Amino acid sequence: MKRAKATGKKHLILIHGRATKPSEREKRRLVKKTLLHGLDRVAPEAAKAIRTRDVRFSLAYYGDICNGIMLASDKTTRANLSERDPAHDYGPCEAKGSYNKHLKLLLDRDSFTKSDYKRLLADHDDYRHHDDIASALSGLLNAMGWSEKVIREATPDMSAYLTQYHVGSAIRQRLQELLAPALKRGDDVCLVSHSMGCIVSYDVLWKFSRMSEYEKIRERKVNHWITLGSPLGEPGVQDNLYDAKVDDSGRYPTNIEHWTNIAAFDDFVAHDEDAADDFAAMTEPRGDAPALVKSIRDSRMYNFWTGSKGANPHKLYGYLDHPHVATEIAKWIAEEPAKTSHPSPA
């Protein structure tokens, strides 16, 4: 088989989480602004590399799908979806600029200690335990076997992804259409996934490395997978992953070099904040074959997002602007591009 060297082009791909979202254009603006601000805190040269497009940035957006599901399932969300997204058939979306005030408070912060976090909780309403998904993913409900039922009732968009094939396929396609060409080109990929986006990413990575229709990119690997506020440790989620019903020989994606899992303290989605224990089998050699992943690292941080309902330690923007997350991304940007060769997808 012919072999072709990777291009080495660095490509940062980010996929967001569940719940209602602004338009794709507005979501991209908010994500990129927060990402670059976080990088400017720790490594301005890394931020510059994205601004100058030396490092490519892509957003896998599926907010229009979530907006439609949430609106159909819960009419009370209608007030939150007051505008239309021209990029997605003028479907309903959150208003442009609705996050600006709270984003400014986040970006103005310059200290991220435990004491700072305690002061934040004392000064703001506590939203940590009031999001519906907090109940849906609680360890107690999982232990009692109620998790799937509560997920279905409390988080209709996540439930639709996990249980309705056509919804799951549509959402996965948003990531696949970015990740597949990047891997085919041999890009040096860092995939950043938040919340439900971690589930979507896991399933897509498994498909690319295990299913015959993706044979041409099966050996292509994501250099660094960063999961933020991930629910992958929850039994109710694990039971519905793409590889949940396959035997051990087909379990887990095989196309990840390094996996860094970051969970904020009090993040109500990441109840089981560690990935290394749940996915330890990925780090163990299989007979004469090497381990499926070179490393899985877990770490913690404090998320300082405060929104209209109070402190929310699960919010994507609070993760992206934090020096801890920014440092992980900056390290990847600073690394020399991978020198490995890949089979040519002829």
N, C-alpha and C positions, 0 to 999 in steps of 0.2 A: 504493500500500500504506500502511495506517495505521502510524503510528510511535508508540511508547510509550517514555517515559523510563525508564531503569534505576532501580530502587529505591535503589540505592546501599548496600544492606545488605552489610556486609563479612562474608565467609564463608571461614573457613580449613578446607580439606578436606585430610586427610592419609591417605595410603595406605602401608602398611608393605611389607616385603619377604618373601622366601621363608623356608623352613625351618619347624620346629615352633614353635607358638605357645601361649600360655596362652589361657584363655577370652576371648571378646570383651569381657566386662566388665572382666576383669583387664588385658587389653591396653590398653583405653581408659584405665584408671586410670594405668598406667605411662607411657603416651605423654603424657597430659595433665599428669601431675605433672612429668615431665621438661621438657616444653615450657614450662610456666609458670615453673619454676625457672630455665630459661635466660633467659626474658624478664625475670624479676625481676632478673637480673644486670645487664642493660643498659638496660631501660626498664620500670620497674614499672607505669607507666600503661598500657602495652600488655598486660601480664599482667592488670591489673585489668579491661581491656575484655573479655577473654575470660571472666574470672570472673563479671562482671556480665551477660554475654551480649550486650553491645553489639556484640561480634564473635562471630558464630556459629562453633562448632567442630564438625566431623564427622569420624569415623574410618571409612574404607572398610576393613572387616575381611574377610579371606578365609582366616584362619588355620585354620578348620575344614576347608577344602578341602585345604590343604597338609598338615595333620595326617593326614588320611585317606590321601593319596597316599604320604606318607613311611612310614606304618605298613604299608601294603600292599607297599611296595617294599623296606623294610629293617626286619626284625623287631627289630633292635637298638634301634630308637627307642622300643620299647614301654615301656621303663623311664622314659623322659622324659615319656610321656603317661599320667600316673598318675591324672588326674582327669577329670571329665566336664563338658561345657559345656551347661548347660540351654538356652541360647539357640540351640543348633544340634543339636537331636535328641539331646542328651546324648552327643555324640561325644567321642572322647578328646582331651585337651589337657594342657598342662603345668600343674604344680601352682601354685596361688595362693601368692604370696609367695616363689617360688623365686628371684626377682631382687632381693629387698629388700636383702640384704647388699651386693651389688655396686653397686646403685643408690646406696646411702648413700655408699659410697666415692667415687663419681663426683660426687654433689651436694656433698660436703664440699670438693671441690677449689676453689681460688681463684686458681690460676695456670696458664697454658696455653701456655707458651713452648716452643721447641724443646729447651731444656735440661731443662725439666720432663718432656718426652716421652722423652728419652734416659734420664732417671732411672727413669721408669716401666718402660721396657723392661729396664733393668738389675735392677729389683726384682721382676719378674714373669716367668712363663713366656711364651715368645713363640709366640702363636697365629697370627701374621700370615700364615704360609705353609703352614698345615696344614688349613685348611678345604678341603673337596672342591672347592668352586667356584673356588679359586685355580688348580687344575690345569685345570679345565674351561674357564676363560677366559684361559688364558695366551697371550701373544702368539705364542710358539713354536708351540703346537698350532694356533692359528688359521692361521698361515702355512703349516703342513703340511696343512691341510684336515681336521684331526681334531676340530675344536671341537664339531660337532654330536654326534658319537659319544660324546665324553667328557662333554658336558653331559647326555646321556641317561643315562649310567651313574652319574655322580657326583652329579647334582642332579635327581632324578626329578620333583620338583614343577615346577621351571623347564622341564624338558623337556616335561612334560605340557602346560604352558601354551603352549609354542611349537609343539607338534606335534599335539596332540589338540584338535580344534575344540570339543568339548563342555566340556572342562575350561577352555579359554581363554574361552569364552562365559560360563561360570558365574562366573569370576573377574572378568571385565570388568563383568558385571552389578552387582557389588558397588559399583564406582565409578560406573557409569552411573546407578544409582538415587539417588545423592546429587548428582552433578554436573549431570545433565540438568535437574532441577527448579530448581537454583540458577541455572543459566544462563537458564532460562525466566523466572524471577522478575526477572532482571536484577541478581542479586547481584554485588558486587565480589569476585571469587573469587581467592584465593591457594591454589594446589594444591601441596602438599608431598609429594614422592614419594621413597621410599627403595628402593634396590636393584631387585629384580624389579618393585616397584611403579612404577618409572620406565618399564619396558616396557609394563606394563598401561596407564599413563597416556597414553603416546604413542599406543598403538593406539586408545584411547577418544577422544582428542582428534582423531585422524585420522578416525575414523568419524563423529564429530559434525560435522566440517567438510566431509566429502567425500561421505557417503552420503545418498541421496535420502530415506530414511525419517526423517532428522533435519533436514529442511529448515527446520522451524520454529525451530530453534536454531542454524542454520548460521552466522549472522552474529554470534552471541554469543561473546564472547571471554573467556578466562581472563586476568585482569589480570597475574598473576605466577605463573610456574611455577618452583618450586624443586626441583631434583633433587639428591639426596644419595646418594653412593656408587653412581653410575649405571653400569650395564654397556652403555649405548646406543652407546658407541664401539667395541664389539667386533664384528668381522665376523660371527662365528657368531650373534650376536643380530640384527644388521642384516639378515642374510639371511632372517630369519623374522618381521620386523615386518609389520604389516598392509599397508604400502605397498611392500613389497620388490619385488613383481612388476608394479607399475603403471608407466606411462610417466612421463616427466618432468613432464608437465602435471598429473598427479595426485599427485605425490610431496609428502610432508610435510603436517602439520596447518596449517591457516590461521587457527586461533582462539586463538593465543597472542600477548599483547602483549609481554611481557618474559620471558626465560628466564634464570635464574641457576643455574648448575651448580657444585656444591661437592663436592670430592673430598678426603678425608683422605689425608695422606701414608701410604703403605704399605697403603692400602685394596686388598685383593686382588681385589675385584670391579671396581673402577674402574681397571683397568690403563691404559686409554686415558682419562686423567682430563679431557681437554678435549672439550667439545661444540661449541665455536665453529668448529673446523676441520672436523669431520665433517658439520656441518649448516650450513656457510657459505652454501649456496645459499638458505637461508631468509632470510638478511639482505640478499640482493641483489634490486634491482628486477627485475621481469619485464616487459620491454617498457615499456608505458605504465602497467602496474600497479605498485603499491608493493610493497616487500618483505613477505614473509609474517609476519615478526616484527620488532619494532622494535629489539630487542637480544638478544644471547646473550652472557653473561658467565661466564667460568670463574674459580674461585678455589680456594685450598687452605687447609687447616687441619690441626691435630693432634687425633686422636680419642683420648680418655683412658679409654675403657671397658676394664675388666678383669673377666673372668668366671671361671667355674670352670676354664676351660682356659687362662687367661692373657690377655695383651693382645690385644684384638680391635678394630682400627681401622675396622672396617666397621659396628659396631653402631649402630643407630638412636638409642639413648639418648645415646650419646657425641656424636652429631651435634647432637641437639636441645638439649642442655645447654650446648653451646659458645657463647661470646659471638659468634663470627663468624656462625653460623647464626641465632642469636637476633636479632642486629642486622638481618639481612635481613628477617626476619618483622616485627620492630618497625617498620621503615621503611614497610613496606606498611600496617601498621595505622595509622600516623600520617598517611599520605597522605589527602588529601581524596577522598571517593568519586568514582568516574568520573562525568562529567557528560554522557557521550555518550548518544545515542538509539539504540534498536534497533528493527528491524521488529517490529510486534506479532504475536505468534504466534496470530492469530485463527483 
